[in-house]
C-alpha cells in the first residue's frame, strides 16, 4: 500500500458491522486512501500521476475486520489529518466518510522524521470544516507500539 513511501508504520483496523444489529459483516470491501507523509495523494496533482501509493481495498473477515498496513497520514493545507474511507456491499457503496486522529497523537507522530521536516500543520480537528460536521464520531482509537501506531474504528453501516 505504501509503495515504499516513508513514514511511521500504521496498522489501521477497521471493523464493519450492521448498524441495526451490530453484527459483523463478512465480505464488506473497505476502500481507503490518504496523503503520504509529505501531504501528497497518489493519482492527484503534480508528480502523483498514475501512482497508487496510500490506497488500498481489503475484504472484512468473519469478525468484520479489514486490516491495512500503511503509514501515519500526512497533512495538506486547509485540512486536518484524515483517511478517506468507503465501504462497499454487493456492488453498492453503503458508507463514505473520513477517519480522524486525535490531535495529541498527531502532534507526537509529527515530531519524528519524515513529518518533522515539514512546517507545522495549519488545521487541527476543531478548526477543520469537515471534522466540525460530525467528525468526533469518526475519531480512531490509537495506541503507540514499538513499531509505530495501531488505529482502530468500528463503522456501523446500513446494508441498503
N, C-alpha and C positions, 0 to 999 in steps of 0.2 A: 504494500500500500504506500509506503514512503518513497519507494523507488530511489533509495539512497539519500534522500534529503536529510539534513542534520536536524537534531532536536532531542529533547528529553523524552525517553520512551513513555508511551501512554497505552495502557490496556483499557479499552473502553468496553464496558459490559452493559449491553442494552437488553433488557427483558421486555418482551411484548406479551401483554395479557389482554383478555377480553374485558372491555370497560364495564360490561354488565355483570359478569360472573367472576372476574379476577382470575380466571383460569388461563394458564399459559397457552399461547397459540403457536404450535409447532408448524414450521414451514414458512412463517412470515418472512418476507425478504426485507431486510433492513439495509437502507442505502444511505451512506454518509459521505460528506465531503467537507473539507475545511482548508484554511490557508496554511501554508508552511510557516516555519519559524520566522521567515522574512516578510510575512504578510501577503504572499503571492498565492493565487489559486491556479491550479492547472487548467488548461483549456480556456483561460480568460486573461486578456491583457497582454502587454508586451512580454515577449520571451517565454510565455507559457505554451503557446502553440497547441499542438495536439497531444500534449503530455497528459498523464492521468495520475500524477502524484497526489497523495492525500485524498483519494477517492476509493471507495470500496463498497461491496454488497456482500452480505452474509445472510444465510438462512438460519432462522431460530431453531434451536434443538427442542427436544421434548419438554424442557423446562422453560421454553420461551427465550432462551439466551442466544443472542448473536454477539460474538466477541470479535473486536477489532484490535489489531496491534498497529499502532500508529505513533505519532509524536505529539507532544503538547502543542495545541494550535497557536499560531502566531496571530498578531493583530494587524489591522489595517485602519487607515484614517476614517474616523467617523463611526466606528462600531466597537463594541466590547468584544471580548474573546468568545467565540462560539463555534459550534459544529452544526452544520445543516443535516437534517435527517428526514427521510421519507420511509414509510412502511407500506409495503405492497402485499395485498392478499388477493389471490385469484385473479391476477391481472389488473387489479384496481389499486389506486393509491388511497389508503384509508387514514393516513396521517402525514402531515407535512409540518415541520417545526424546526426549532433550533434548540440546541443544548448549550447551557451556560455553565461557567465555572465560578466558584466563589472568588471574589477579588483578592482575598488574602492568599489563596493558593496560587493564583496567577502572579501576584507580586513576588512570591517566593520562587516560582518557576522561572520568572524573567530575570532573576539575579544571576542565573547561570548562562554560559555560552550555549548556543549562539544567540539567544534572546538578548543578552546583556549588551551586545554590540549595537543595538538599535536605540533610538531615543525612547523615552517613556511613552506609553500608550496615551492617547488623548481622550479616551472614553472609558468610563467604568460602568458597571452594571446599572447603577442608579441613574446615570445620565444617558443611557442608551435608549433611543426611541423605540426600538423593538422590544427590548427587555422590559421596559416600563409597562408594556401591554401584556402582562401575564407571565413574564419570564421567570418569576420566582418558582413557578410550578415546573419549570424545565431545568432547574439547577441540578447538576450531577452531584452525587456524593463522592468525595475524593479522599483517597488516603495515599500517603507517601510510602514508597517501598525502597529497598536498596537499589533497584533497577530504574526507578522513575516514579510513575504515578499509576494508580488504578482508579478509574472513574466508573460509577455505576448509576444507572437510572432504570426505572420501570415505567414503561409507556402503556397506558390503557387506551385501546383503540376500539372503535365500533366496526364490526365485521362488514357492514354495508354502508 
